[in-house]
């Protein structure tokens, strides 16, 4: 999956704002690391508890990269990272 799609996915997770994104990036290094992290790893990040870590993991199952690419293309939306 393209890096911009990882960012698109992360921005769609509710309750994840700029501060939590920074904490997640500080911990995992890159957005792909957040995508591949399991629930236990996510819970180690300050501000990410049981409920939010479950939400992050569940959001990956709901995220359809191909569908998102088609939607972005259809509406000529560019993802800026």
C-alpha positions in Angstrom: 0.0 0.0 0.0 1.3 3.5 -0.8 2.4 5.6 2.1 -0.3 8.3 1.4 -3.0 5.6 1.9 -1.6 4.8 5.4 -2.0 8.5 6.2 -5.5 8.6 4.7 -6.4 5.6 6.9 -5.0 7.1 10.0 -6.8 10.4 9.5 -10.1 8.5 9.3 -9.6 6.9 12.7 -11.9 8.8 15.2 -10.3 10.2 18.3 -6.8 10.4 16.6 -5.8 14.0 16.3 -2.5 15.7 15.7 -1.2 15.1 19.3 -1.9 11.4 19.2 -0.5 11.1 15.7 2.8 12.7 16.9 2.9 10.3 19.9 2.3 7.3 17.6 4.9 8.5 15.1 7.4 9.1 17.9 6.9 5.6 19.1 6.7 3.7 15.8 8.8 5.9 13.6 6.6 5.7 10.5 2.9 5.5 9.7 3.4 2.0 8.3 4.6 1.0 11.8 1.3 2.2 13.2 -0.6 0.1 10.6 1.3 -3.1 11.5 1.3 -2.6 15.3 -0.8 -5.0 17.3 -3.1 -3.9 20.1 -0.5 -4.5 22.8 2.1 -2.4 21.0 -0.4 0.4 20.5 -1.4 0.5 24.2 2.3 1.2 25.1 1.9 4.6 23.5 1.0 7.4 25.9 -2.6 8.4 25.4 -3.6 5.2 23.6 -5.5 3.0 25.9 -7.4 -0.3 25.5 -10.4 1.2 23.7 -8.5 3.4 21.3 -6.0 0.6 20.5 -9.0 -1.7 19.7 -10.5 1.0 17.5 -7.2 1.4 15.6 -6.9 -2.3 14.9 -10.5 -2.6 13.9 -10.2 0.3 11.5 -7.6 -1.6 9.5 -10.2 -4.3 8.7 -12.7 -1.7 7.5 -10.2 0.2 5.3 -10.3 -0.8 1.7 -7.3 0.8 0.0 -8.5 0.1 -3.6 -11.9 1.6 -2.8 -10.3 4.7 -1.2 -8.0 5.2 -4.2 -10.9 5.1 -6.6 -12.9 7.6 -4.5 -9.9 10.0 -4.3 -9.3 9.7 -8.0 -13.0 10.1 -8.9 -13.2 13.4 -7.0 -9.6 14.4 -8.1 -8.5 14.6 -4.4 -4.8 14.8 -3.7 -3.5 13.4 -0.4 -0.8 15.6 1.1 1.4 14.2 3.8 
